[in-house]
Amino acid sequence: MSTLSIILAVPVCIWAVWFVIESIRYILSGEYEIDKRLKDVCR
């Protein structure tokens, strides 16, 4: 692998891991259920 592809791959991998962790935290916190209910009310 070239240095350039490593430089590009590292931030993408870090972002992907952060995104998964934040998604799990968001669903477990109960905010997801509240947002779902708000969408139903606004329809």
Secondary structure, DSSP 8 states (H G I E B T S, - for coil): --HHHHHHHHHHHHHHHHHHHHHHHHHHHTHHHHHHHHHHHH-
